[in-house]
Amino acid sequence: MRQLVERGLPVRFDIIGDGPEGQRLLYTIHDLGLQEHVVWHGRRVPPQWSAACKPPTPSY
């Protein structure tokens, strides 16, 4: 993902859920400088998945 960002591509990564590796993942996102490209939704129940997983609208 970092390589895509470095190439100037519009990248967004949505994370749904939580768990024992959450804090470590947050540190890694920060260390790689990806916090502008990662959206952490946390724990969600099924009705909320559809809104979080909707593909972004292209901006041509």
C-alpha positions as CSV (number, residue, x, y, z in Angstrom):
1,M,0.0,0.0,0.0
2,R,2.8,2.4,0.8
3,Q,4.3,1.9,-2.6
4,L,1.0,2.8,-4.2
5,V,0.8,5.9,-2.1
6,E,4.4,6.8,-3.0
7,R,3.4,6.5,-6.7
8,G,0.7,9.1,-6.2
9,L,-2.2,6.7,-6.6
10,P,-5.4,7.5,-4.6
11,V,-5.5,4.7,-2.1
12,R,-7.9,4.1,0.8
13,F,-8.0,1.0,3.0
14,D,-11.0,0.4,5.3
15,I,-10.5,-1.8,8.4
16,I,-13.6,-3.2,10.0
17,G,-13.2,-5.0,13.3
18,D,-10.9,-5.0,16.3
19,G,-8.9,-7.5,18.1
20,P,-5.7,-8.2,20.0
21,E,-3.4,-6.9,17.2
22,G,-5.3,-3.6,16.9
23,Q,-2.8,-1.4,18.7
24,R,0.1,-2.9,16.9
25,L,-1.7,-2.3,13.6
26,L,-2.3,1.4,14.5
27,Y,1.4,1.9,15.3
28,T,2.3,0.3,11.9
29,I,-0.1,2.5,10.0
30,H,1.5,5.5,11.7
31,D,5.1,4.3,11.2
32,L,4.4,3.8,7.5
33,G,2.8,7.3,7.2
34,L,-0.5,5.8,6.0
35,Q,-2.9,7.4,8.5
36,E,-4.4,9.6,5.7
37,H,-5.2,6.5,3.7
38,V,-6.6,4.1,6.3
39,V,-10.0,4.4,7.9
40,W,-10.5,2.3,11.0
41,H,-14.2,1.6,11.5
42,G,-13.8,-0.5,14.6
43,R,-16.2,-3.3,15.5
44,R,-19.4,-3.2,13.4
45,V,-22.6,-5.3,13.2
46,P,-23.8,-6.5,9.8
47,P,-26.2,-3.7,8.9
48,Q,-23.3,-1.2,9.2
49,W,-21.0,-3.2,6.9
50,S,-22.8,-2.1,3.8
51,A,-22.1,1.6,4.4
52,A,-18.5,1.0,5.3
53,C,-17.8,-1.3,2.3
54,K,-19.4,0.9,-0.4
55,P,-16.9,1.6,-3.1
56,P,-15.8,5.3,-3.4
57,T,-17.3,7.4,-6.1
58,P,-14.6,7.9,-8.9
59,S,-13.4,11.5,-9.2
60,Y,-12.4,11.8,-12.8
